[in-house]
């Protein structure tokens, strides 16, 4: 038979607008609108009516992270490209599983995979800092930050962006210097044998 509705007095007046009562007949443990019931609960008088909050879904909502970190420290970590390649940023955020995966990818691909993954994380973190957001929830990274850290983190994010071409230029300069050192040694060695 039909599911009995709870008496009107049982619902506080403030919640009457928020609740939706189903008055559908049961068919083999499933309400005619598709919602299912536990067979054991059907016979219990407490479960004679099913109440569902209007607009409720069965989907889990993303929970706000309680993982509190200092955003300025995170931005200092991001100053060094090696730290984002090796997953140190994820270790700091408490995302140990993906940090280990990132470290493994970096090692197994001789740095190429770590560089790509690190660059993606770097862009997500720097963008988050430039927007002065109090939390991050991107690519498996999640943390909250104190509002007092946001201004300094935004300034450090600008420094991080500047450091990328500076680091690339420095690496290029080191490569050029080592190349000239090698050529000079080769000239010396050929002069000795001549």
Secondary structure as GFF3:
##gff-version 3
##sequence-region A 1 194
A	DSSP	three_ten_helix	8	10	.	.	.	ID=ss1
A	DSSP	three_ten_helix	13	15	.	.	.	ID=ss2
A	DSSP	beta_strand	19	21	.	.	.	ID=ss3
A	DSSP	beta_strand	26	27	.	.	.	ID=ss4
A	DSSP	beta_strand	30	31	.	.	.	ID=ss5
A	DSSP	alpha_helix	39	42	.	.	.	ID=ss6
A	DSSP	three_ten_helix	45	47	.	.	.	ID=ss7
A	DSSP	beta_strand	51	53	.	.	.	ID=ss8
A	DSSP	beta_strand	68	69	.	.	.	ID=ss9
A	DSSP	alpha_helix	71	78	.	.	.	ID=ss10
A	DSSP	alpha_helix	81	85	.	.	.	ID=ss11
A	DSSP	alpha_helix	88	93	.	.	.	ID=ss12
A	DSSP	alpha_helix	96	108	.	.	.	ID=ss13
A	DSSP	alpha_helix	112	130	.	.	.	ID=ss14
A	DSSP	beta_strand	135	138	.	.	.	ID=ss15
A	DSSP	beta_strand	141	145	.	.	.	ID=ss16
A	DSSP	three_ten_helix	147	149	.	.	.	ID=ss17
A	DSSP	alpha_helix	150	193	.	.	.	ID=ss18
###
